[in-house]
Amino acid sequence: MAALSEATCKELEDLFENLKKTSQKPEVLKHDAGDKTQQNLLQEMFVSLQTRLDEIFATVKETEGQTKVLAMKSSLFYENAKIKLTVDDFAASKENLDKALEIIKDYITDPFMVYLHLRIINHLAFTLSKLGDYEKAKELLEEITTLEAKPDVIIYSTEELFAVGPLKNSEAKVKMHSINMNNLQMLSWIYSKMGLEKESAYVQHRILELELDYEECDPVDWAMRCTRVASLYLVKMLFVPARYYLSAAGSALDRVEAALIDHPELGKAQAELARGWIYYGLRLFDTSKSRDITKLCNKIFDDVPTTSSTEEVAHEVKLDDEEDALDDNLKFPNSEVKIAKVPAKFVNNTVEAHILFQHTQMWLKRARVYYTLRDYPFIYVNCVLDLSELYRFLAFYEPDLDSQYNVQKRRADALETLSTILKEVRPQCYIAVSVELLRELAEVQIELMGINLKRMYKMHDVSENQESLRRRMEGVYDIQSKLEKIGNMFGHGNLEETEMGAAGASEVSEVGKNGDEPGNQVDAC
């Protein structure tokens, strides 16, 4: 950069400092300044400095100094665009950023221009997203996030660029890493806004992997973000990568706990991981049950066409039908990940259902350690409702009626216990969720009634025990009467009548139990 004399550099420094002071005045940064004098003065100073740079560029063209002058011209438009962003003038900001990009478009691979180019794209993508042009923002970010990092990149701010003397290029590695991370985060956000969840998840993976490579991430924060990436795959019912990311998050938190590190967010991170595993288990159960019901329907009605959406879902889930189907690009080679021993494909039998149930139930218990009834009442209630849902899925895979009845009874016990505790400890919370609880209890009683009806249907010789049959029929009638009362309560919204909730449900759940043999025992959460 020897082509620029010291006197010229000093002149440019003074002009830039005056421009900077004017741009920082409060009246310039107001959204609706009554007096436009300062704003007009700022633009005049901006044009004046650009004109002076054009004159200097004519004298240094085709010399070593031209790169620095072009960087100065581009940086001025970049700084002007930032001022426009502060007043939400996105159209003017985009115009300035386009000009800044146009000036250096033929030099973006030059080590002196790489960092400036990344900063311009970062702000331009943000501005385009504010203007609703996500497609263009995506294209710009995809282009720069695939560029290979060069070790000889020169890092500088606009102030350093206009300062007299050589550039210090201090903290080059950290700043380059930071701008790359910002661009990746923005690309992931834009993918999410466009509904591209898988692409967003993959970009998040790249960010997590880079942080591991740089060894500068907070392991607890890293684990929480890893848990959120898993949820993106669960939305698409891709269970193999979801299981891997949840396992990676758990491995990271286990290392923190084993090292006896007193981290203030460790408990929260473990609770978030627990909810991730709960969602995983419920989602896999739901998908497996839907698949089995669909198979049954197709077997009964061979001529029923499959909708395009069902085909798409089935295709995506089929990708996870193999336990080792995880792409190497979705792994963390520099991190030891202990994969959880839990199914990542369709649940096909009772054994697999019990494995998935026990794993999910274990994490439900862990979630309730952090999300207590005192501190997080509604999340605590949701955990119990999740447990109810978990019992419902398990009952579907139980092979005999006794086992199904036992699971449904435990489901009822969990709901009744929650109802009783809420009425005594958190009455306001109970009022808020009473309808949902009663709906769940009603569903359990319907399931129990169905099981009892199946039992009666399977009786080979009803003449052997007419009295038993009579009691069972009376029990079914009693269930129907109580369910009608619950239905009337839902219709009239009479909260006083809901006091029969837990006690009444308990009474109903015992109907038809005389003489029943206990089924498979399932520990309550």
C-alpha positions as CSV (number, residue, x, y, z in Angstrom):
1,M,0.0,0.0,0.0
2,A,3.0,2.3,-0.4
3,A,1.4,4.1,-3.3
4,L,-0.7,6.2,-0.8
5,S,1.4,8.9,0.7
6,E,1.4,9.7,4.4
7,A,-0.2,13.1,3.7
8,T,-3.0,11.5,1.7
9,C,-3.7,9.0,4.4
10,K,-3.8,11.8,7.0
11,E,-6.3,13.7,4.8
12,L,-8.5,10.7,4.4
13,E,-8.3,10.0,8.2
14,D,-9.5,13.5,9.0
15,L,-12.3,13.4,6.5
16,F,-13.5,10.1,7.9
17,E,-13.3,11.2,11.5
18,N,-15.5,14.3,10.7
19,L,-18.0,12.0,8.9
20,K,-18.0,9.6,11.8
21,K,-18.7,12.3,14.4
22,T,-21.6,13.7,12.4
23,S,-23.1,10.3,11.9
24,Q,-23.2,9.7,15.7
25,K,-25.2,12.8,16.5
26,P,-28.6,11.9,18.0
27,E,-30.6,14.0,15.6
28,V,-29.1,12.0,12.7
29,L,-30.1,8.7,14.2
30,K,-33.8,9.6,14.9
31,H,-36.4,7.9,12.9
32,D,-38.2,11.1,12.2
33,A,-35.9,14.1,12.7
34,G,-37.8,17.4,12.3
35,D,-34.7,19.3,11.2
36,K,-33.0,17.6,8.2
37,T,-30.0,19.8,8.3
38,Q,-27.6,17.4,10.0
39,Q,-28.8,14.5,7.8
40,N,-28.2,16.6,4.7
41,L,-24.8,17.6,6.1
42,L,-23.9,13.9,6.6
43,Q,-24.8,13.0,3.1
44,E,-22.8,16.0,1.7
45,M,-19.7,14.8,3.7
46,F,-20.3,11.3,2.5
47,V,-20.4,12.4,-1.2
48,S,-17.4,14.6,-0.6
49,L,-15.3,11.8,0.8
50,Q,-16.3,9.5,-2.0
51,T,-15.4,12.1,-4.6
52,R,-12.0,12.5,-3.0
53,L,-11.4,8.7,-3.1
54,D,-12.3,8.7,-6.8
55,E,-9.6,11.3,-7.4
56,I,-7.1,9.3,-5.5
57,F,-8.0,6.1,-7.2
58,A,-7.3,7.7,-10.6
59,T,-3.7,8.3,-9.5
60,V,-3.1,4.8,-7.9
61,K,-5.0,2.7,-10.5
62,E,-3.1,-0.5,-11.5
63,T,-0.8,0.0,-8.5
64,E,-0.6,-1.6,-5.1
65,G,-2.7,1.2,-3.6
66,Q,-5.8,0.6,-5.6
67,T,-7.0,-2.3,-3.5
68,K,-7.0,-0.2,-0.3
69,V,-8.8,2.7,-2.0
70,L,-11.5,0.4,-3.3
71,A,-11.9,-1.1,0.1
72,M,-12.3,2.5,1.5
73,K,-15.0,3.3,-1.1
74,S,-16.9,0.1,-0.4
75,S,-16.6,0.5,3.4
76,L,-18.1,3.9,3.2
77,F,-21.2,2.6,1.5
78,Y,-21.3,-0.2,4.0
79,E,-21.2,2.2,6.9
80,N,-23.9,4.4,5.3
81,A,-26.0,1.3,5.0
82,K,-25.7,0.6,8.7
83,I,-26.9,4.1,9.5
84,K,-29.9,3.5,7.3
85,L,-30.6,0.3,9.2
86,T,-30.8,2.1,12.5
87,V,-33.7,4.1,11.2
88,D,-35.3,1.1,9.5
89,D,-34.8,2.5,6.0
90,F,-34.2,-1.0,4.5
91,A,-34.6,0.1,0.9
92,A,-31.8,2.7,1.2
93,S,-29.7,0.3,3.2
94,K,-30.0,-2.3,0.4
95,E,-29.1,0.3,-2.2
96,N,-25.9,1.2,-0.3
97,L,-24.9,-2.4,0.2
98,D,-25.4,-3.2,-3.5
99,K,-23.1,-0.3,-4.3
100,A,-20.5,-1.5,-1.8
101,L,-20.7,-5.0,-3.3
102,E,-20.4,-3.7,-6.8
103,I,-17.2,-1.9,-6.1
104,I,-15.3,-5.0,-4.9
105,K,-17.0,-7.7,-7.0
106,D,-13.9,-8.4,-9.0
107,Y,-11.7,-8.6,-5.9
108,I,-13.7,-10.8,-3.5
109,T,-11.0,-13.5,-3.4
110,D,-8.2,-11.0,-2.6
111,P,-7.1,-11.5,1.0
112,F,-7.6,-7.8,1.6
113,M,-11.2,-8.0,0.5
114,V,-12.5,-11.3,1.9
115,Y,-13.5,-10.1,5.4
116,L,-15.1,-6.9,4.0
117,H,-17.1,-9.0,1.5
118,L,-18.3,-11.3,4.3
119,R,-19.5,-8.3,6.4
120,I,-21.3,-6.8,3.4
121,I,-23.1,-10.0,2.6
122,N,-24.0,-10.5,6.3
123,H,-25.8,-7.1,6.4
124,L,-27.3,-7.5,2.9
125,A,-28.8,-10.8,3.7
126,F,-30.4,-9.3,6.8
127,T,-31.7,-6.4,4.9
128,L,-33.2,-8.6,2.2
129,S,-34.9,-10.8,4.8
130,K,-36.5,-7.6,6.2
131,L,-37.7,-6.8,2.7
132,G,-39.1,-10.3,2.4
133,D,-36.7,-11.5,-0.3
134,Y,-35.6,-14.7,1.5
135,E,-34.7,-16.5,-1.8
136,K,-32.0,-13.9,-2.7
137,A,-30.7,-13.8,0.9
138,K,-30.4,-17.6,0.8
139,E,-28.5,-17.6,-2.4
140,L,-26.0,-15.0,-1.2
141,L,-25.4,-16.8,2.1
142,E,-25.1,-20.2,0.5
143,E,-22.4,-18.9,-1.8
144,I,-20.2,-17.4,1.0
145,T,-20.7,-20.2,3.5
146,T,-19.2,-22.7,1.1
147,L,-16.0,-20.7,0.5
148,E,-12.9,-22.2,2.0
149,A,-11.3,-20.2,4.8
150,K,-7.9,-18.7,3.9
151,P,-5.2,-18.2,6.5
152,D,-3.9,-15.0,4.9
153,V,-7.1,-13.0,5.2
154,I,-6.5,-9.4,6.4
155,I,-9.0,-8.3,9.1
156,Y,-9.8,-4.7,9.7
157,S,-12.6,-2.4,10.7
158,T,-13.5,0.8,8.7
159,E,-11.8,2.9,11.4
160,E,-8.6,0.9,11.1
161,L,-8.8,1.1,7.3
162,F,-8.9,4.9,7.3
163,A,-6.3,5.2,10.2
164,V,-2.7,6.3,9.4
165,G,-0.2,3.5,9.6
166,P,-0.1,-0.2,8.8
167,L,-3.1,-2.5,9.7
168,K,-2.5,-4.5,12.9
169,N,-4.7,-7.4,11.8
170,S,-5.2,-8.3,15.4
171,E,-7.4,-11.2,16.5
172,A,-7.8,-12.2,12.9
173,K,-8.7,-15.8,13.6
174,V,-11.4,-14.9,16.2
175,K,-13.0,-12.3,14.1
176,M,-13.1,-14.5,11.0
177,H,-14.6,-17.3,13.0
178,S,-17.2,-14.9,14.4
179,I,-18.3,-13.5,11.0
180,N,-18.6,-17.1,9.6
181,M,-20.7,-18.2,12.5
182,N,-23.0,-15.1,12.1
183,N,-23.5,-15.9,8.4
184,L,-24.2,-19.6,9.2
185,Q,-26.7,-18.6,11.9
186,M,-28.5,-16.3,9.5
187,L,-28.6,-18.9,6.8
188,S,-30.1,-21.4,9.2
189,W,-32.7,-18.8,10.3
190,I,-33.6,-18.1,6.6
191,Y,-34.0,-21.8,5.9
192,S,-36.3,-22.0,8.9
193,K,-38.4,-19.0,7.6
194,M,-38.7,-20.7,4.3
195,G,-39.9,-24.0,5.8
196,L,-36.6,-25.9,5.0
197,E,-36.2,-27.6,8.4
198,K,-33.7,-30.3,7.3
199,E,-31.5,-27.7,5.6
200,S,-31.7,-25.5,8.7
201,A,-30.8,-28.5,10.9
202,Y,-27.7,-29.3,8.8
203,V,-26.4,-25.7,9.0
204,Q,-26.9,-25.9,12.8
205,H,-24.8,-29.0,12.7
206,R,-22.0,-27.2,10.9
207,I,-22.1,-24.5,13.5
208,L,-21.9,-27.0,16.3
209,E,-19.1,-28.9,14.6
210,L,-17.1,-25.7,14.1
211,E,-17.4,-24.8,17.7
212,L,-16.0,-28.2,18.7
213,D,-13.1,-27.7,16.3
214,Y,-12.3,-24.3,17.8
215,E,-12.8,-25.6,21.4
216,E,-14.3,-22.3,22.5
217,C,-17.9,-23.3,23.1
218,D,-19.7,-23.5,26.4
219,P,-20.5,-27.3,26.7
220,V,-23.8,-26.7,28.4
221,D,-25.0,-24.1,25.9
222,W,-23.7,-26.4,23.1
223,A,-25.8,-29.3,24.5
224,M,-28.9,-27.2,24.6
225,R,-28.5,-26.1,21.0
226,C,-27.8,-29.7,20.1
227,T,-31.1,-30.7,21.7
228,R,-32.9,-28.1,19.6
229,V,-31.4,-29.5,16.4
230,A,-32.8,-32.9,17.3
231,S,-36.3,-31.4,17.5
232,L,-35.9,-30.2,13.9
233,Y,-35.4,-33.8,12.8
234,L,-38.3,-35.0,14.9
235,V,-40.6,-32.7,13.1
236,K,-39.7,-34.6,9.9
237,M,-39.9,-37.9,11.8
238,L,-36.2,-38.7,11.1
239,F,-35.4,-40.6,14.3
240,V,-31.9,-41.8,13.6
241,P,-30.3,-38.3,13.5
242,A,-32.7,-37.1,16.2
243,R,-31.4,-39.9,18.5
244,Y,-27.8,-39.1,17.6
245,Y,-28.1,-35.4,18.5
246,L,-30.0,-36.1,21.8
247,S,-27.2,-38.6,22.6
248,A,-24.5,-36.1,21.7
249,A,-26.2,-33.5,24.0
250,G,-26.4,-36.1,26.8
251,S,-22.8,-37.1,26.4
252,A,-21.7,-33.4,26.6
253,L,-23.7,-32.9,29.8
254,D,-22.4,-36.1,31.3
255,R,-18.8,-34.9,30.9
256,V,-19.7,-31.6,32.6
257,E,-21.3,-33.5,35.5
258,A,-18.4,-36.0,35.8
259,A,-15.9,-33.1,35.9
260,L,-17.9,-31.7,38.9
261,I,-18.2,-28.3,37.1
262,D,-20.7,-26.0,38.9
263,H,-22.5,-24.6,35.9
264,P,-25.6,-22.5,36.6
265,E,-27.4,-23.7,33.5
266,L,-26.7,-27.4,33.9
267,G,-30.0,-28.3,35.5
268,K,-31.9,-26.4,32.9
269,A,-30.0,-28.1,30.1
270,Q,-30.7,-31.5,31.5
271,A,-34.4,-30.7,31.8
272,E,-34.5,-29.5,28.2
273,L,-32.7,-32.7,27.1
274,A,-35.3,-34.7,29.1
275,R,-38.1,-33.0,27.3
276,G,-36.4,-33.7,24.0
277,W,-36.3,-37.4,24.8
278,I,-39.9,-37.4,25.9
279,Y,-40.9,-35.8,22.6
280,Y,-38.8,-38.4,20.8
281,G,-40.5,-41.3,22.5
282,L,-44.0,-40.0,22.1
283,R,-43.4,-39.1,18.4
284,L,-41.9,-42.5,17.6
285,F,-44.8,-44.3,19.4
286,D,-47.3,-42.1,17.5
287,T,-45.7,-42.8,14.2
288,S,-45.5,-46.5,14.8
289,K,-49.1,-46.8,15.9
290,S,-50.3,-44.8,12.9
291,R,-48.2,-47.1,10.6
292,D,-49.8,-50.2,12.2
293,I,-53.3,-48.8,12.0
294,T,-52.7,-47.8,8.3
295,K,-51.5,-51.4,7.6
296,L,-54.6,-52.8,9.2
297,C,-56.9,-50.5,7.2
298,N,-55.1,-51.3,4.0
299,K,-55.4,-55.0,4.7
300,I,-59.1,-54.7,5.2
301,F,-59.7,-52.2,2.4
302,D,-57.2,-53.2,-0.3
303,D,-58.6,-50.6,-2.7
304,V,-58.0,-47.5,-0.5
305,P,-55.5,-45.2,-2.2
306,T,-52.6,-43.7,-0.3
307,T,-52.5,-39.9,-0.3
308,S,-49.4,-38.1,-1.5
309,S,-48.8,-36.6,2.0
310,T,-48.9,-40.1,3.5
311,E,-46.5,-41.4,0.9
312,E,-44.1,-38.6,1.6
313,V,-44.2,-39.3,5.4
314,A,-43.8,-43.0,4.9
315,H,-40.8,-42.4,2.6
316,E,-39.1,-40.2,5.1
317,V,-39.7,-42.6,8.0
318,K,-38.5,-45.5,5.9
319,L,-35.1,-43.8,5.7
320,D,-34.8,-44.4,9.4
321,D,-35.9,-48.0,9.3
322,E,-32.2,-49.1,9.5
323,E,-30.4,-48.5,12.8
324,D,-27.1,-47.4,11.2
325,A,-28.6,-45.2,8.6
326,L,-27.0,-42.0,9.9
327,D,-25.0,-40.0,7.4
328,D,-21.4,-39.4,8.3
329,N,-21.9,-35.7,7.6
330,L,-24.3,-35.6,10.6
331,K,-21.7,-36.9,13.1
332,F,-19.3,-35.1,15.3
333,P,-15.9,-36.7,14.6
334,N,-14.1,-34.8,17.3
335,S,-16.6,-35.6,20.1
336,E,-17.2,-38.9,21.8
337,V,-20.9,-39.7,21.5
338,K,-22.5,-42.6,23.4
339,I,-25.6,-43.5,21.5
340,A,-28.6,-44.2,23.7
341,K,-29.9,-47.8,23.5
342,V,-33.4,-46.9,22.3
343,P,-35.2,-47.8,19.1
344,A,-34.9,-45.4,16.2
345,K,-37.2,-47.3,13.9
346,F,-40.8,-48.5,13.9
347,V,-42.0,-50.2,17.1
348,N,-43.0,-53.7,15.9
349,N,-43.6,-55.7,19.0
350,T,-44.2,-55.6,22.8
351,V,-40.5,-55.9,23.7
352,E,-39.5,-52.9,21.6
353,A,-42.5,-51.0,23.0
354,H,-41.4,-51.7,26.6
355,I,-37.8,-50.6,25.8
356,L,-39.0,-47.3,24.4
357,F,-41.5,-46.9,27.2
358,Q,-39.0,-47.4,29.9
359,H,-36.5,-45.0,28.3
360,T,-39.1,-42.3,27.9
361,Q,-40.4,-42.8,31.4
362,M,-36.9,-42.5,32.8
363,W,-36.6,-39.1,31.2
364,L,-40.0,-38.1,32.4
365,K,-38.9,-38.7,35.9
366,R,-35.8,-36.6,35.3
367,A,-37.8,-33.7,33.8
368,R,-40.0,-33.6,36.9
369,V,-36.9,-33.2,39.1
370,Y,-36.4,-29.8,37.6
371,Y,-39.9,-28.8,36.5
372,T,-41.5,-29.1,40.0
373,L,-45.1,-28.3,40.8
374,R,-44.0,-25.3,42.9
375,D,-41.8,-23.6,40.3
376,Y,-43.2,-24.8,36.9
377,P,-46.8,-26.0,37.6
378,F,-48.0,-26.0,34.0
379,I,-44.9,-27.8,32.7
380,Y,-45.3,-30.3,35.5
381,V,-48.9,-30.9,34.5
382,N,-47.7,-31.4,30.9
383,C,-45.2,-34.0,32.1
384,V,-48.0,-36.0,33.8
385,L,-50.2,-35.7,30.7
386,D,-47.2,-36.9,28.6
387,L,-47.0,-39.9,31.0
388,S,-50.7,-40.5,30.4
389,E,-50.1,-40.5,26.6
390,L,-47.1,-42.8,27.1
391,Y,-49.3,-45.3,29.0
392,R,-51.9,-45.1,26.2
393,F,-49.3,-46.0,23.5
394,L,-47.9,-48.9,25.7
395,A,-51.4,-50.3,26.1
396,F,-51.8,-50.5,22.3
397,Y,-48.8,-52.9,22.1
398,E,-49.7,-55.1,25.1
399,P,-50.6,-58.6,23.9
400,D,-53.5,-59.5,26.2
401,L,-56.5,-57.8,27.8
402,D,-55.2,-58.1,31.4
403,S,-52.0,-56.3,30.5
404,Q,-53.9,-53.6,28.7
405,Y,-56.2,-53.1,31.6
406,N,-53.3,-52.9,34.1
407,V,-51.6,-50.2,32.0
408,Q,-54.8,-48.2,31.6
409,K,-55.4,-48.4,35.3
410,R,-52.0,-47.0,36.0
411,R,-52.7,-44.3,33.6
412,A,-55.9,-43.4,35.5
413,D,-54.0,-43.5,38.8
414,A,-51.4,-41.0,37.6
415,L,-54.2,-38.6,36.4
416,E,-56.2,-39.0,39.5
417,T,-53.2,-38.3,41.7
418,L,-52.4,-35.2,39.7
419,S,-56.0,-34.0,40.0
420,T,-56.0,-34.5,43.8
421,I,-52.6,-32.7,44.3
422,L,-53.6,-29.8,42.1
423,K,-56.9,-29.3,43.9
424,E,-55.1,-29.3,47.3
425,V,-51.8,-27.5,46.4
426,R,-52.5,-25.4,43.3
427,P,-56.3,-24.8,43.0
428,Q,-55.9,-22.0,40.4
429,C,-53.8,-24.3,38.3
430,Y,-56.4,-27.0,38.7
431,I,-59.1,-24.7,37.4
432,A,-57.0,-23.9,34.3
433,V,-56.4,-27.5,33.4
434,S,-59.4,-29.3,34.9
435,V,-61.2,-29.7,31.6
436,E,-58.1,-31.3,30.0
437,L,-57.7,-33.6,33.0
438,L,-61.4,-34.7,32.9
439,R,-61.1,-35.3,29.2
440,E,-58.1,-37.6,29.8
441,L,-59.9,-39.4,32.7
442,A,-62.9,-39.9,30.5
443,E,-60.8,-41.3,27.7
444,V,-59.3,-43.8,30.2
445,Q,-62.7,-45.0,31.4
446,I,-63.8,-45.5,27.8
447,E,-60.7,-47.6,27.2
448,L,-61.4,-49.6,30.4
449,M,-65.0,-50.1,29.3
450,G,-63.8,-51.4,25.9
451,I,-61.5,-53.9,27.6
452,N,-64.4,-55.2,29.8
453,L,-66.6,-55.5,26.7
454,K,-64.0,-57.6,25.0
455,R,-63.7,-59.7,28.1
456,M,-67.5,-60.4,28.0
457,Y,-67.3,-61.1,24.3
458,K,-64.6,-63.7,24.8
459,M,-66.6,-65.6,27.4
460,H,-67.0,-69.1,26.0
461,D,-70.0,-70.3,28.1
462,V,-72.0,-67.4,29.6
463,S,-74.3,-69.9,31.3
464,E,-71.6,-70.9,33.7
465,N,-71.6,-67.6,35.5
466,Q,-74.8,-65.6,34.9
467,E,-74.2,-63.6,38.1
468,S,-70.8,-62.5,36.9
469,L,-72.2,-61.5,33.5
470,R,-74.9,-59.5,35.2
471,R,-72.4,-57.6,37.4
472,R,-70.3,-56.8,34.3
473,M,-73.3,-55.5,32.4
474,E,-74.2,-53.3,35.4
475,G,-70.6,-52.1,35.5
476,V,-70.8,-51.1,31.8
477,Y,-74.0,-49.3,32.4
478,D,-72.5,-47.5,35.4
479,I,-69.5,-46.4,33.3
480,Q,-71.8,-45.1,30.6
481,S,-73.8,-43.0,33.1
482,K,-70.7,-41.4,34.7
483,L,-69.2,-40.6,31.3
484,E,-72.5,-38.9,30.3
485,K,-72.2,-36.8,33.4
486,I,-68.7,-35.8,32.5
487,G,-69.9,-34.9,29.0
488,N,-72.6,-32.7,30.5
489,M,-70.0,-30.9,32.6
490,F,-67.9,-30.2,29.5
491,G,-71.0,-28.8,27.8
492,H,-72.2,-26.5,30.6
493,G,-68.8,-25.6,32.0
494,N,-69.9,-26.0,35.6
495,L,-66.7,-26.1,37.5
496,E,-68.4,-26.9,40.8
497,E,-69.6,-30.2,39.5
498,T,-66.1,-31.2,38.4
499,E,-65.3,-31.9,42.1
500,M,-66.3,-35.6,41.4
501,G,-63.3,-35.8,39.0
502,A,-60.7,-37.9,40.8
503,A,-63.0,-39.7,43.2
504,G,-65.6,-40.6,40.6
505,A,-63.0,-41.7,38.1
506,S,-61.4,-43.9,40.8
507,E,-64.7,-45.5,41.4
508,V,-65.3,-46.1,37.7
509,S,-61.9,-47.6,37.1
510,E,-62.6,-50.4,39.5
511,V,-65.6,-51.7,37.5
512,G,-65.2,-55.1,36.1
513,K,-62.0,-55.8,38.1
514,N,-63.4,-58.6,40.3
515,G,-61.7,-61.8,39.6
516,D,-59.1,-60.2,37.2
517,E,-55.6,-61.5,37.3
518,P,-52.9,-58.8,37.4
519,G,-51.2,-58.2,34.1
520,N,-47.7,-56.9,33.4
521,Q,-46.5,-54.5,36.0
522,V,-45.4,-51.1,34.8
523,D,-43.8,-48.7,37.3
524,A,-45.6,-45.4,37.7
525,C,-43.5,-42.3,37.0
